[in-house]
Amino acid sequence: MSLNCVFCNKLVFGTTGVTVPNQGPAHQYCYQAHVALKRTFHSLDISALNESEFNDLKDLVLAEANERERKRRGASDAGDIELF
């Protein structure tokens, strides 16, 4: 088994290393950069969504943000969720 980073292929040693499940050893900074560029959220790969799925997700997020803002302002729960 190699102790090279799966992202930069340089040797991983000491406290700078982490084990990435199903991939292998990596530097913490390489793994963090990979995660940031991969555009995932709670195991949802956003970049893998087609346009329709992405727009549906965006609409759901906006609706949830509006509902939370409405509740924060003290609106009653009797109304419908405001989409936009």
Secondary structure as UniProt FT lines:
FT   TURN            6..8
FT   HELIX           14..16
FT   STRAND          17..20
FT   TURN            21..23
FT   STRAND          24..27
FT   HELIX           28..38
FT   STRAND          40..41
FT   TURN            42..43
FT   STRAND          44..45
FT   HELIX           46..48
FT   HELIX           51..72
FT   TURN            73..74
FT   TURN            77..78
//
